[in-house]
Amino acid sequence: MDIRVGDILVMKKPHPGCGDNKMQVMRSGADFRLCCKGCGHVFMIARSKCEKNIRSVIRETENSED
């Protein structure tokens, strides 16, 4: 799955702290550092566990390089 820094992940389950299901990717690799868009909580999660729980990916429009 192609997930980049800055993408917004819409998860299947809401964040237990605030109930929001949107997370922003701050770091990607073997694991992800995610930031909850609702309460701002930052946490690390294994890539395999995270990819299993993603409903959709919202990507910012890419800048065209001319």
All heavy atoms as TSV, in Angstrom:
chain	resi	resn	atom	element	x	y	z
A	1	MET	N	N	0.849	-1.178	0.000
A	1	MET	CA	C	0.000	0.000	0.000
A	1	MET	C	C	0.892	1.239	0.000
A	1	MET	O	O	1.838	1.318	0.758
A	1	MET	CB	C	-0.895	-0.044	1.251
A	1	MET	CG	C	-1.981	0.969	1.239
A	1	MET	SD	S	-3.111	0.788	2.633
A	1	MET	CE	C	-4.291	-0.318	1.913
A	2	ASP	N	N	0.571	2.190	-0.850
A	2	ASP	CA	C	1.376	3.401	-0.986
A	2	ASP	C	C	0.849	4.481	-0.040
A	2	ASP	O	O	-0.156	5.128	-0.332
A	2	ASP	CB	C	1.341	3.891	-2.436
A	2	ASP	CG	C	2.199	5.111	-2.650
A	2	ASP	OD1	O	3.240	5.226	-1.979
A	2	ASP	OD2	O	1.836	5.958	-3.487
A	3	ILE	N	N	1.516	4.635	1.094
A	3	ILE	CA	C	1.133	5.641	2.085
A	3	ILE	C	C	2.324	6.557	2.299
A	3	ILE	O	O	3.436	6.079	2.530
A	3	ILE	CB	C	0.703	4.973	3.406
A	3	ILE	CG1	C	-0.527	4.103	3.148
A	3	ILE	CG2	C	0.410	6.023	4.456
A	3	ILE	CD1	C	-0.945	3.289	4.323
A	4	ARG	N	N	2.097	7.860	2.196
A	4	ARG	CA	C	3.171	8.843	2.293
A	4	ARG	C	C	2.954	9.767	3.481
A	4	ARG	O	O	1.842	9.878	3.999
A	4	ARG	CB	C	3.221	9.684	1.022
A	4	ARG	CG	C	3.398	8.871	-0.232
A	4	ARG	CD	C	3.329	9.765	-1.440
A	4	ARG	NE	N	3.232	8.952	-2.654
A	4	ARG	CZ	C	2.815	9.426	-3.800
A	4	ARG	NH1	N	2.461	10.680	-3.917
A	4	ARG	NH2	N	2.762	8.638	-4.849
A	5	VAL	N	N	4.024	10.442	3.872
A	5	VAL	CA	C	3.932	11.435	4.941
A	5	VAL	C	C	2.982	12.543	4.482
A	5	VAL	O	O	3.051	13.009	3.354
A	5	VAL	CB	C	5.333	12.009	5.262
A	5	VAL	CG1	C	5.227	13.145	6.256
A	5	VAL	CG2	C	6.236	10.917	5.786
A	6	GLY	N	N	2.071	12.927	5.350
A	6	GLY	CA	C	1.095	13.964	5.037
A	6	GLY	C	C	-0.267	13.430	4.648
A	6	GLY	O	O	-1.247	14.168	4.641
A	7	ASP	N	N	-0.357	12.134	4.321
A	7	ASP	CA	C	-1.647	11.533	3.977
A	7	ASP	C	C	-2.554	11.493	5.206
A	7	ASP	O	O	-2.081	11.394	6.335
A	7	ASP	CB	C	-1.474	10.106	3.460
A	7	ASP	CG	C	-0.854	10.050	2.075
A	7	ASP	OD1	O	-0.706	11.101	1.437
A	7	ASP	OD2	O	-0.516	8.930	1.638
A	8	ILE	N	N	-3.845	11.533	4.974
A	8	ILE	CA	C	-4.840	11.369	6.027
A	8	ILE	C	C	-5.437	9.970	5.856
A	8	ILE	O	O	-5.932	9.634	4.780
A	8	ILE	CB	C	-5.968	12.424	5.933
A	8	ILE	CG1	C	-5.398	13.840	5.925
A	8	ILE	CG2	C	-6.982	12.227	7.055
A	8	ILE	CD1	C	-4.722	14.257	7.192
A	9	LEU	N	N	-5.378	9.161	6.914
A	9	LEU	CA	C	-5.927	7.812	6.879
A	9	LEU	C	C	-7.281	7.820	7.577
A	9	LEU	O	O	-7.403	8.308	8.699
A	9	LEU	CB	C	-4.997	6.833	7.593
A	9	LEU	CG	C	-3.548	6.799	7.126
A	9	LEU	CD1	C	-2.762	5.800	7.966
A	9	LEU	CD2	C	-3.462	6.450	5.656
A	10	VAL	N	N	-8.286	7.295	6.910
A	10	VAL	CA	C	-9.595	7.112	7.527
A	10	VAL	C	C	-9.624	5.670	8.010
A	10	VAL	O	O	-9.550	4.735	7.212
A	10	VAL	CB	C	-10.739	7.392	6.530
A	10	VAL	CG1	C	-12.092	7.190	7.193
A	10	VAL	CG2	C	-10.620	8.795	5.965
A	11	MET	N	N	-9.711	5.492	9.322
A	11	MET	CA	C	-9.616	4.176	9.928
A	11	MET	C	C	-11.007	3.547	10.092
A	11	MET	O	O	-12.011	4.239	10.108
A	11	MET	CB	C	-8.934	4.272	11.296
A	11	MET	CG	C	-7.610	5.007	11.277
A	11	MET	SD	S	-6.391	4.296	10.182
A	11	MET	CE	C	-5.746	3.015	11.208
A	12	LYS	N	N	-11.034	2.208	10.227
A	12	LYS	CA	C	-12.294	1.493	10.423
A	12	LYS	C	C	-12.879	1.776	11.800
A	12	LYS	O	O	-14.094	1.864	11.957
A	12	LYS	CB	C	-12.075	-0.011	10.269
A	12	LYS	CG	C	-11.757	-0.426	8.853
A	12	LYS	CD	C	-11.551	-1.917	8.761
A	12	LYS	CE	C	-11.186	-2.327	7.349
A	12	LYS	NZ	N	-10.878	-3.755	7.263
A	13	LYS	N	N	-12.017	1.900	12.812
A	13	LYS	CA	C	-12.487	2.138	14.178
A	13	LYS	C	C	-12.072	3.538	14.626
A	13	LYS	O	O	-10.989	4.004	14.279
A	13	LYS	CB	C	-11.896	1.115	15.128
A	13	LYS	CG	C	-12.371	-0.293	14.866
A	13	LYS	CD	C	-11.812	-1.241	15.889
A	13	LYS	CE	C	-12.316	-2.645	15.645
A	13	LYS	NZ	N	-11.795	-3.584	16.630
A	14	PRO	N	N	-12.878	4.202	15.433
A	14	PRO	CA	C	-12.522	5.542	15.914
A	14	PRO	C	C	-11.454	5.490	17.009
A	14	PRO	O	O	-11.273	4.468	17.671
A	14	PRO	CB	C	-13.832	6.090	16.469
A	14	PRO	CG	C	-14.611	4.880	16.842
A	14	PRO	CD	C	-14.221	3.808	15.855
A	15	HIS	N	N	-10.754	6.601	17.189
A	15	HIS	CA	C	-9.757	6.730	18.249
A	15	HIS	C	C	-10.489	6.691	19.588
A	15	HIS	O	O	-11.466	7.411	19.785
A	15	HIS	CB	C	-9.016	8.057	18.070
A	15	HIS	CG	C	-7.910	8.281	19.038
A	15	HIS	ND1	N	-7.821	9.417	19.791
A	15	HIS	CD2	C	-6.848	7.511	19.380
A	15	HIS	CE1	C	-6.743	9.340	20.563
A	15	HIS	NE2	N	-6.147	8.184	20.326
A	16	PRO	N	N	-10.031	5.845	20.524
A	16	PRO	CA	C	-10.741	5.717	21.801
A	16	PRO	C	C	-10.792	7.011	22.618
A	16	PRO	O	O	-11.712	7.211	23.404
A	16	PRO	CB	C	-9.972	4.650	22.562
A	16	PRO	CG	C	-8.948	4.124	21.661
A	16	PRO	CD	C	-8.914	4.948	20.427
A	17	GLY	N	N	-9.813	7.894	22.453
A	17	GLY	CA	C	-9.762	9.108	23.257
A	17	GLY	C	C	-10.791	10.153	22.879
A	17	GLY	O	O	-11.373	10.808	23.730
A	18	CYS	N	N	-11.040	10.305	21.568
A	18	CYS	CA	C	-11.913	11.401	21.147
A	18	CYS	C	C	-13.029	10.970	20.194
A	18	CYS	O	O	-13.956	11.726	19.969
A	18	CYS	CB	C	-11.081	12.500	20.492
A	18	CYS	SG	S	-10.299	11.982	18.953
A	19	GLY	N	N	-12.926	9.795	19.596
A	19	GLY	CA	C	-13.968	9.314	18.699
A	19	GLY	C	C	-13.784	9.678	17.243
A	19	GLY	O	O	-14.614	9.326	16.411
A	20	ASP	N	N	-12.694	10.369	16.890
A	20	ASP	CA	C	-12.431	10.721	15.497
A	20	ASP	C	C	-11.733	9.541	14.813
A	20	ASP	O	O	-10.925	8.848	15.426
A	20	ASP	CB	C	-11.547	11.972	15.422
A	20	ASP	CG	C	-11.541	12.596	14.038
A	20	ASP	OD1	O	-12.376	12.206	13.205
A	20	ASP	OD2	O	-10.700	13.483	13.799
A	21	ASN	N	N	-12.021	9.308	13.524
A	21	ASN	CA	C	-11.398	8.183	12.829
A	21	ASN	C	C	-10.401	8.620	11.756
A	21	ASN	O	O	-10.012	7.819	10.917
A	21	ASN	CB	C	-12.465	7.263	12.230
A	21	ASN	CG	C	-13.250	7.928	11.125
A	21	ASN	OD1	O	-13.246	9.155	11.000
A	21	ASN	ND2	N	-13.930	7.139	10.336
A	22	LYS	N	N	-9.963	9.890	11.786
A	22	LYS	CA	C	-8.982	10.383	10.811
A	22	LYS	C	C	-7.630	10.584	11.494
A	22	LYS	O	O	-7.537	11.214	12.535
A	22	LYS	CB	C	-9.457	11.690	10.198
A	22	LYS	CG	C	-10.666	11.521	9.315
A	22	LYS	CD	C	-11.054	12.829	8.670
A	22	LYS	CE	C	-12.272	12.666	7.809
A	22	LYS	NZ	N	-13.495	12.661	8.574
A	23	MET	N	N	-6.570	10.016	10.874
A	23	MET	CA	C	-5.218	10.105	11.401
A	23	MET	C	C	-4.293	10.638	10.303
A	23	MET	O	O	-4.407	10.236	9.150
A	23	MET	CB	C	-4.702	8.728	11.838
A	23	MET	CG	C	-5.620	7.962	12.741
A	23	MET	SD	S	-5.679	8.676	14.366
A	23	MET	CE	C	-7.068	7.817	15.050
A	24	GLN	N	N	-3.375	11.521	10.673
A	24	GLN	CA	C	-2.404	12.051	9.721
A	24	GLN	C	C	-1.091	11.309	9.885
A	24	GLN	O	O	-0.619	11.096	11.005
A	24	GLN	CB	C	-2.182	13.540	9.936
A	24	GLN	CG	C	-1.223	14.123	8.921
A	24	GLN	CD	C	-1.133	15.631	9.022
A	24	GLN	OE1	O	-1.589	16.228	9.985
A	24	GLN	NE2	N	-0.554	16.242	8.012
A	25	VAL	N	N	-0.474	10.927	8.755
A	25	VAL	CA	C	0.799	10.209	8.772
A	25	VAL	C	C	1.926	11.212	8.973
A	25	VAL	O	O	2.073	12.158	8.194
A	25	VAL	CB	C	1.011	9.430	7.452
A	25	VAL	CG1	C	2.350	8.718	7.460
A	25	VAL	CG2	C	-0.120	8.451	7.222
A	26	MET	N	N	2.722	11.023	10.029
A	26	MET	CA	C	3.860	11.890	10.309
A	26	MET	C	C	5.177	11.211	9.943
A	26	MET	O	O	6.176	11.879	9.712
A	26	MET	CB	C	3.857	12.287	11.783
A	26	MET	CG	C	2.613	13.042	12.187
A	26	MET	SD	S	2.613	13.456	13.920
A	26	MET	CE	C	3.841	14.735	13.956
A	27	ARG	N	N	5.196	9.876	9.914
A	27	ARG	CA	C	6.390	9.107	9.558
A	27	ARG	C	C	5.915	7.787	8.995
A	27	ARG	O	O	4.931	7.217	9.472
A	27	ARG	CB	C	7.224	8.851	10.810
A	27	ARG	CG	C	8.446	7.993	10.583
A	27	ARG	CD	C	9.095	7.607	11.922
A	27	ARG	NE	N	10.262	6.786	11.748
A	27	ARG	CZ	C	10.222	5.469	11.568
A	27	ARG	NH1	N	9.079	4.833	11.516
A	27	ARG	NH2	N	11.333	4.785	11.422
A	28	SER	N	N	6.591	7.296	7.952
A	28	SER	CA	C	6.244	5.983	7.415
A	28	SER	C	C	7.513	5.166	7.248
A	28	SER	O	O	8.596	5.698	7.071
A	28	SER	CB	C	5.510	6.118	6.080
A	28	SER	OG	O	6.365	6.658	5.112
A	29	GLY	N	N	7.362	3.879	7.321
A	29	GLY	CA	C	8.472	2.942	7.221
A	29	GLY	C	C	7.962	1.586	7.657
A	29	GLY	O	O	6.865	1.186	7.281
A	30	ALA	N	N	8.728	0.870	8.477
A	30	ALA	CA	C	8.269	-0.411	9.015
A	30	ALA	C	C	7.117	-0.191	9.988
A	30	ALA	O	O	6.327	-1.099	10.232
A	30	ALA	CB	C	9.409	-1.132	9.713
A	31	ASP	N	N	7.037	1.016	10.533
A	31	ASP	CA	C	5.923	1.396	11.374
A	31	ASP	C	C	5.527	2.823	11.027
A	31	ASP	O	O	6.223	3.510	10.301
A	31	ASP	CB	C	6.244	1.262	12.865
A	31	ASP	CG	C	7.560	1.940	13.236
A	31	ASP	OD1	O	8.149	2.623	12.375
A	31	ASP	OD2	O	7.987	1.786	14.379
A	32	PHE	N	N	4.364	3.250	11.490
A	32	PHE	CA	C	3.858	4.588	11.213
A	32	PHE	C	C	3.819	5.396	12.497
A	32	PHE	O	O	3.526	4.867	13.560
A	32	PHE	CB	C	2.427	4.539	10.655
A	32	PHE	CG	C	2.312	3.968	9.279
A	32	PHE	CD1	C	1.513	2.867	9.046
A	32	PHE	CD2	C	2.969	4.534	8.220
A	32	PHE	CE1	C	1.374	2.339	7.783
A	32	PHE	CE2	C	2.857	4.023	6.943
A	32	PHE	CZ	C	2.050	2.913	6.723
A	33	ARG	N	N	4.093	6.697	12.385
A	33	ARG	CA	C	3.794	7.635	13.464
A	33	ARG	C	C	2.562	8.390	12.984
A	33	ARG	O	O	2.600	9.060	11.950
A	33	ARG	CB	C	4.938	8.590	13.729
A	33	ARG	CG	C	4.585	9.583	14.849
A	33	ARG	CD	C	5.698	10.528	15.186
A	33	ARG	NE	N	6.805	9.782	15.774
A	33	ARG	CZ	C	8.090	10.066	15.547
A	33	ARG	NH1	N	8.416	11.070	14.765
A	33	ARG	NH2	N	9.027	9.365	16.121
A	34	LEU	N	N	1.485	8.282	13.727
A	34	LEU	CA	C	0.227	8.901	13.358
A	34	LEU	C	C	-0.161	9.967	14.368
A	34	LEU	O	O	0.182	9.870	15.546
A	34	LEU	CB	C	-0.890	7.844	13.297
A	34	LEU	CG	C	-0.691	6.691	12.327
A	34	LEU	CD1	C	-1.852	5.713	12.447
A	34	LEU	CD2	C	-0.543	7.167	10.905
A	35	CYS	N	N	-0.889	10.953	13.891
A	35	CYS	CA	C	-1.419	12.019	14.745
A	35	CYS	C	C	-2.926	12.054	14.546
A	35	CYS	O	O	-3.406	12.184	13.418
A	35	CYS	CB	C	-0.806	13.355	14.352
A	35	CYS	SG	S	-1.432	14.746	15.307
A	36	CYS	N	N	-3.672	11.912	15.626
A	36	CYS	CA	C	-5.128	11.964	15.567
A	36	CYS	C	C	-5.561	13.386	15.194
A	36	CYS	O	O	-5.109	14.350	15.802
A	36	CYS	CB	C	-5.720	11.546	16.913
A	36	CYS	SG	S	-7.513	11.663	16.947
A	37	LYS	N	N	-6.434	13.507	14.210
A	37	LYS	CA	C	-6.899	14.823	13.775
A	37	LYS	C	C	-7.886	15.431	14.767
A	37	LYS	O	O	-8.093	16.629	14.764
A	37	LYS	CB	C	-7.566	14.719	12.389
A	37	LYS	CG	C	-6.621	14.297	11.276
A	37	LYS	CD	C	-5.531	15.283	11.032
A	37	LYS	CE	C	-6.041	16.445	10.224
A	37	LYS	NZ	N	-5.018	17.431	9.925
A	38	GLY	N	N	-8.477	14.616	15.631
A	38	GLY	CA	C	-9.448	15.122	16.597
A	38	GLY	C	C	-8.803	15.730	17.829
A	38	GLY	O	O	-9.075	16.859	18.199
A	39	CYS	N	N	-7.895	14.961	18.474
A	39	CYS	CA	C	-7.344	15.423	19.748
A	39	CYS	C	C	-5.843	15.722	19.694
A	39	CYS	O	O	-5.293	16.239	20.649
A	39	CYS	CB	C	-7.615	14.384	20.843
A	39	CYS	SG	S	-6.832	12.789	20.574
A	40	GLY	N	N	-5.164	15.378	18.584
A	40	GLY	CA	C	-3.746	15.687	18.450
A	40	GLY	C	C	-2.810	14.677	19.086
A	40	GLY	O	O	-1.607	14.898	19.129
A	41	HIS	N	N	-3.334	13.556	19.577
A	41	HIS	CA	C	-2.501	12.522	20.197
A	41	HIS	C	C	-1.595	11.898	19.136
A	41	HIS	O	O	-2.043	11.543	18.056
A	41	HIS	CB	C	-3.387	11.443	20.824
A	41	HIS	CG	C	-2.635	10.359	21.500
A	41	HIS	ND1	N	-2.052	10.536	22.728
A	41	HIS	CD2	C	-2.367	9.091	21.125
A	41	HIS	CE1	C	-1.447	9.407	23.074
A	41	HIS	NE2	N	-1.640	8.510	22.107
A	42	VAL	N	N	-0.285	11.786	19.436
A	42	VAL	CA	C	0.688	11.205	18.514
A	42	VAL	C	C	1.088	9.843	19.046
A	42	VAL	O	O	1.397	9.690	20.223
A	42	VAL	CB	C	1.933	12.119	18.380
A	42	VAL	CG1	C	2.970	11.490	17.486
A	42	VAL	CG2	C	1.522	13.486	17.846
A	43	PHE	N	N	1.087	8.837	18.152
A	43	PHE	CA	C	1.438	7.479	18.566
A	43	PHE	C	C	2.071	6.721	17.408
A	43	PHE	O	O	1.949	7.108	16.252
A	43	PHE	CB	C	0.205	6.739	19.093
A	43	PHE	CG	C	-0.922	6.628	18.104
A	43	PHE	CD1	C	-1.076	5.492	17.332
A	43	PHE	CD2	C	-1.823	7.666	17.951
A	43	PHE	CE1	C	-2.113	5.390	16.420
A	43	PHE	CE2	C	-2.862	7.574	17.043
A	43	PHE	CZ	C	-3.009	6.429	16.279
A	44	MET	N	N	2.770	5.644	17.757
A	44	MET	CA	C	3.415	4.763	16.780
A	44	MET	C	C	2.604	3.479	16.694
A	44	MET	O	O	2.079	2.999	17.701
A	44	MET	CB	C	4.843	4.423	17.213
A	44	MET	CG	C	5.769	5.610	17.336
A	44	MET	SD	S	6.392	6.213	15.775
A	44	MET	CE	C	7.541	4.952	15.326
A	45	ILE	N	N	2.519	2.905	15.476
A	45	ILE	CA	C	1.805	1.651	15.265
A	45	ILE	C	C	2.521	0.871	14.165
A	45	ILE	O	O	3.053	1.471	13.224
A	45	ILE	CB	C	0.320	1.910	14.916
A	45	ILE	CG1	C	-0.468	0.616	14.837
A	45	ILE	CG2	C	0.188	2.711	13.653
A	45	ILE	CD1	C	-1.965	0.811	14.729
A	46	ALA	N	N	2.565	-0.440	14.295
A	46	ALA	CA	C	3.209	-1.297	13.293
A	46	ALA	C	C	2.477	-1.164	11.956
A	46	ALA	O	O	1.253	-1.045	11.912
A	46	ALA	CB	C	3.201	-2.743	13.750
A	47	ARG	N	N	3.247	-1.171	10.861
A	47	ARG	CA	C	2.682	-1.006	9.522
A	47	ARG	C	C	1.637	-2.086	9.224
A	47	ARG	O	O	0.563	-1.791	8.703
A	47	ARG	CB	C	3.800	-1.045	8.487
A	47	ARG	CG	C	3.324	-0.802	7.078
A	47	ARG	CD	C	4.484	-0.865	6.078
A	47	ARG	NE	N	4.075	-0.263	4.840
A	47	ARG	CZ	C	4.355	0.971	4.466
A	47	ARG	NH1	N	5.069	1.754	5.248
A	47	ARG	NH2	N	3.931	1.450	3.322
A	48	SER	N	N	1.934	-3.336	9.561
A	48	SER	CA	C	1.009	-4.436	9.256
A	48	SER	C	C	-0.320	-4.257	9.985
A	48	SER	O	O	-1.390	-4.488	9.420
A	48	SER	CB	C	1.645	-5.773	9.625
A	48	SER	OG	O	1.973	-5.803	10.999
A	49	LYS	N	N	-0.275	-3.834	11.229
A	49	LYS	CA	C	-1.492	-3.632	12.016
A	49	LYS	C	C	-2.279	-2.436	11.486
A	49	LYS	O	O	-3.513	-2.472	11.413
A	49	LYS	CB	C	-1.136	-3.427	13.482
A	49	LYS	CG	C	-2.324	-3.391	14.398
A	49	LYS	CD	C	-1.912	-3.350	15.851
A	49	LYS	CE	C	-3.125	-3.343	16.751
A	49	LYS	NZ	N	-2.757	-3.280	18.160
A	50	CYS	N	N	-1.585	-1.382	11.107
A	50	CYS	CA	C	-2.239	-0.173	10.620
A	50	CYS	C	C	-2.914	-0.409	9.263
A	50	CYS	O	O	-4.060	-0.021	9.065
A	50	CYS	CB	C	-1.219	0.954	10.515
A	50	CYS	SG	S	-1.924	2.526	10.018
A	51	GLU	N	N	-2.205	-1.063	8.329
A	51	GLU	CA	C	-2.751	-1.278	6.989
A	51	GLU	C	C	-4.021	-2.121	7.026
A	51	GLU	O	O	-4.897	-1.958	6.192
A	51	GLU	CB	C	-1.709	-1.920	6.081
A	51	GLU	CG	C	-0.630	-0.953	5.654
A	51	GLU	CD	C	0.374	-1.556	4.704
A	51	GLU	OE1	O	0.422	-2.798	4.566
A	51	GLU	OE2	O	1.120	-0.776	4.092
A	52	LYS	N	N	-4.124	-2.996	7.997
A	52	LYS	CA	C	-5.294	-3.843	8.140
A	52	LYS	C	C	-6.532	-3.030	8.542
A	52	LYS	O	O	-7.654	-3.417	8.237
A	52	LYS	CB	C	-4.994	-4.906	9.204
A	52	LYS	CG	C	-5.921	-6.057	9.216
A	52	LYS	CD	C	-5.517	-7.187	10.136
A	52	LYS	CE	C	-4.397	-6.910	11.090
A	52	LYS	NZ	N	-4.151	-8.017	12.018
A	53	ASN	N	N	-6.321	-1.905	9.229
A	53	ASN	CA	C	-7.424	-1.116	9.769
A	53	ASN	C	C	-7.754	0.141	8.975
A	53	ASN	O	O	-8.549	0.955	9.423
A	53	ASN	CB	C	-7.109	-0.734	11.219
A	53	ASN	CG	C	-7.062	-1.941	12.120
A	53	ASN	OD1	O	-7.906	-2.826	12.013
A	53	ASN	ND2	N	-6.076	-2.000	12.987
A	54	ILE	N	N	-7.153	0.326	7.789
A	54	ILE	CA	C	-7.401	1.520	6.976
A	54	ILE	C	C	-8.639	1.318	6.104
A	54	ILE	O	O	-8.757	0.310	5.415
A	54	ILE	CB	C	-6.186	1.840	6.085
A	54	ILE	CG1	C	-4.988	2.205	6.948
A	54	ILE	CG2	C	-6.515	2.976	5.114
A	54	ILE	CD1	C	-3.701	2.362	6.165
A	55	ARG	N	N	-9.550	2.275	6.157
A	55	ARG	CA	C	-10.727	2.240	5.292
A	55	ARG	C	C	-10.433	2.960	3.975
A	55	ARG	O	O	-10.763	2.474	2.905
A	55	ARG	CB	C	-11.914	2.879	5.988
A	55	ARG	CG	C	-13.161	2.850	5.140
A	55	ARG	CD	C	-14.398	3.139	5.930
A	55	ARG	NE	N	-14.677	1.974	6.780
A	55	ARG	CZ	C	-15.446	2.008	7.849
A	55	ARG	NH1	N	-16.003	3.129	8.211
A	55	ARG	NH2	N	-15.673	0.939	8.566
A	56	SER	N	N	-9.799	4.150	4.041
A	56	SER	CA	C	-9.440	4.891	2.833
A	56	SER	C	C	-8.289	5.844	3.138
A	56	SER	O	O	-7.988	6.118	4.300
A	56	SER	CB	C	-10.634	5.667	2.275
A	56	SER	OG	O	-11.035	6.658	3.179
A	57	VAL	N	N	-7.651	6.339	2.065
A	57	VAL	CA	C	-6.532	7.269	2.179
A	57	VAL	C	C	-6.910	8.561	1.471
A	57	VAL	O	O	-7.339	8.537	0.315
A	57	VAL	CB	C	-5.240	6.685	1.548
A	57	VAL	CG1	C	-4.100	7.684	1.628
A	57	VAL	CG2	C	-4.860	5.369	2.211
A	58	ILE	N	N	-6.770	9.682	2.172
A	58	ILE	CA	C	-7.018	11.001	1.579
A	58	ILE	C	C	-5.656	11.640	1.351
A	58	ILE	O	O	-4.907	11.864	2.295
A	58	ILE	CB	C	-7.872	11.883	2.512
A	58	ILE	CG1	C	-9.204	11.203	2.805
A	58	ILE	CG2	C	-8.076	13.262	1.893
A	58	ILE	CD1	C	-9.999	11.879	3.898
A	59	ARG	N	N	-5.334	11.902	0.095
A	59	ARG	CA	C	-4.028	12.460	-0.249
A	59	ARG	C	C	-4.203	13.882	-0.754
A	59	ARG	O	O	-5.107	14.175	-1.528
A	59	ARG	CB	C	-3.381	11.589	-1.323
A	59	ARG	CG	C	-2.015	12.094	-1.731
A	59	ARG	CD	C	-1.217	11.043	-2.447
A	59	ARG	NE	N	-0.882	9.992	-1.505
A	59	ARG	CZ	C	-0.774	8.710	-1.840
A	59	ARG	NH1	N	-0.975	8.324	-3.047
A	59	ARG	NH2	N	-0.457	7.813	-0.921
A	60	GLU	N	N	-3.333	14.771	-0.269
A	60	GLU	CA	C	-3.335	16.148	-0.760
A	60	GLU	C	C	-2.991	16.132	-2.255
A	60	GLU	O	O	-2.251	15.271	-2.712
A	60	GLU	CB	C	-2.301	16.981	-0.011
A	60	GLU	CG	C	-2.583	17.086	1.474
A	60	GLU	CD	C	-3.806	17.908	1.782
A	60	GLU	OE1	O	-4.089	18.877	1.035
A	60	GLU	OE2	O	-4.495	17.573	2.756
A	61	THR	N	N	-3.505	17.080	-3.001
A	61	THR	CA	C	-3.199	17.130	-4.437
A	61	THR	C	C	-1.715	17.382	-4.618
A	61	THR	O	O	-1.112	18.210	-3.924
A	61	THR	CB	C	-4.001	18.237	-5.141
A	61	THR	OG1	O	-3.724	19.477	-4.488
A	61	THR	CG2	C	-5.478	17.946	-5.085
A	62	GLU	N	N	-1.120	16.644	-5.511
A	62	GLU	CA	C	0.329	16.747	-5.728
A	62	GLU	C	C	0.628	17.950	-6.612
A	62	GLU	O	O	-0.121	18.271	-7.532
A	62	GLU	CB	C	0.851	15.474	-6.405
A	62	GLU	CG	C	0.651	14.246	-5.528
A	62	GLU	CD	C	1.129	12.992	-6.235
A	62	GLU	OE1	O	1.736	13.105	-7.309
A	62	GLU	OE2	O	0.897	11.908	-5.689
A	63	ASN	N	N	1.734	18.610	-6.316
A	63	ASN	CA	C	2.176	19.755	-7.127
A	63	ASN	C	C	2.783	19.221	-8.409
A	63	ASN	O	O	3.563	18.290	-8.403
A	63	ASN	CB	C	3.212	20.598	-6.385
A	63	ASN	CG	C	2.618	21.229	-5.146
A	63	ASN	OD1	O	1.426	21.498	-5.104
A	63	ASN	ND2	N	3.439	21.464	-4.155
A	64	SER	N	N	2.419	19.826	-9.533
A	64	SER	CA	C	2.999	19.390	-10.811
A	64	SER	C	C	4.379	20.016	-10.938
A	64	SER	O	O	4.599	21.187	-10.692
A	64	SER	CB	C	2.109	19.814	-11.965
A	64	SER	OG	O	1.983	21.210	-11.981
A	65	GLU	N	N	5.316	19.169	-11.335
A	65	GLU	CA	C	6.706	19.643	-11.515
A	65	GLU	C	C	6.968	19.825	-12.991
A	65	GLU	O	O	7.020	18.870	-13.746
A	65	GLU	CB	C	7.681	18.640	-10.899
A	65	GLU	CG	C	7.506	18.489	-9.419
A	65	GLU	CD	C	8.443	17.426	-8.853
A	65	GLU	OE1	O	9.348	16.997	-9.574
A	65	GLU	OE2	O	8.254	17.052	-7.692
A	66	ASP	N	N	7.090	21.060	-13.438
A	66	ASP	CA	C	7.334	21.352	-14.861
A	66	ASP	C	C	8.758	21.736	-15.081
A	66	ASP	O	O	9.389	22.368	-14.338
A	66	ASP	CB	C	6.419	22.465	-15.330
A	66	ASP	CG	C	4.967	22.008	-15.315
A	66	ASP	OD1	O	4.626	21.015	-14.692
A	66	ASP	OD2	O	4.169	22.661	-15.956
